[in-house]
Amino acid sequence: MPRWEPDARERFVAAALELFTDQGYDETTVAQIAERAGLTKSTFFRHFSDKREVLAAGQETLSRLLAEGVASAPAGASPLAAVAAGLENASAAMTPFNRELGPRLEAVIATSGELQERAVLKRVGMASAIADALRDRGVDESSSFMAAELGVLAFKVGFDEWIADGNEAPLADLTSAALDRFRMAMTRLD
């Protein structure tokens, strides 16, 4: 068994989702995940602290990509335009692997209260990263918070549409369209 594989994280994620789907999250052990991935338990723990973290793989990267996109928006861009740049940056990094595993990941999360809580915390982390990037651009606290929450919601809606059967649209188009819909909905709230 090789000590190091360049795609170990992806292999662990794919193996874990297979096992969680086949036998359930609670019944799956780290040893089983490592065996299914063709790697060792010690390699697993170099990548993840526990089996729950496998399902959050990429959260830090996603949050970083969103924040980098916000930071790279043109000077003078509105908070929502900066969020749109963050969504585009994060969407561009999503691969066919993410799309393939998306429906299975959602199904597994739906089976466990613990995993649902973790998914909520993931969204909180994403919103925090966006809001911090907006504040770094000089956006006030309230506007940063609102724009960040809309961005996270747009990403979630766009991602759900992207992984749906029969969808052909790119993720960036879907997240952008969702953000536009939310922007329009906000104008009708008052």
Long-range contacts (C-beta under 8 A, 24 or more apart in sequence): 1-38, 1-39, 1-40, 2-39, 3-43, 4-43, 5-38, 5-39, 5-43, 8-37, 8-39, 8-43, 8-47, 9-47, 9-57, 10-97, 11-37, 11-38, 11-39, 12-37, 12-39, 12-44, 12-47, 12-48, 12-54, 12-57, 13-54, 13-55, 13-57, 13-101, 14-101, 16-51, 16-54, 16-55, 17-101, 17-104, 17-105, 17-108, 20-108, 20-111, 21-104, 21-107, 21-108, 24-111, 25-51, 25-108, 25-111, 25-112, 25-114, 25-115, 26-112, 52-114, 52-115, 52-118, 55-105, 55-108, 55-109, 55-115, 55-118, 56-118, 56-122, 58-98, 59-122, 59-125, 59-126, 60-125, 61-93, 62-90, 62-93, 62-126, 63-125, 63-126, 63-128, 63-129, 64-129, 65-89, 65-90, 65-93, 66-90, 66-126, 66-129, 66-130, 66-133, 66-151, 66-155, 67-129, 67-130, 67-132, 67-133, 68-133, 70-130, 70-133, 70-134, 70-137, 71-133, 71-136, 71-137, 73-137, 79-134, 79-137, 79-139, 79-143, 79-144, 79-146, 79-147, 80-147, 80-150, 80-179, 80-183, 82-133, 82-134, 82-137, 82-139, 82-147, 83-130, 83-134, 83-147, 83-148, 83-150, 83-151, 83-154, 83-179, 84-176, 84-179, 86-130, 86-133, 86-151, 87-151, 87-154, 87-155, 87-158, 87-172, 87-175, 87-176, 87-179, 88-172, 88-175, 88-176, 90-155, 90-175, 91-155, 91-158, 91-170, 91-171, 91-172, 91-174, 91-175, 92-172, 94-159, 94-162, 94-171, 99-162, 99-163, 99-171, 102-159, 102-162, 102-163, 103-163, 106-160, 106-163, 123-152, 123-156, 126-151, 126-152, 126-155, 127-151, 127-152, 150-179, 150-182, 150-183, 150-186, 151-179, 153-178, 153-182, 154-178, 154-179, 154-182
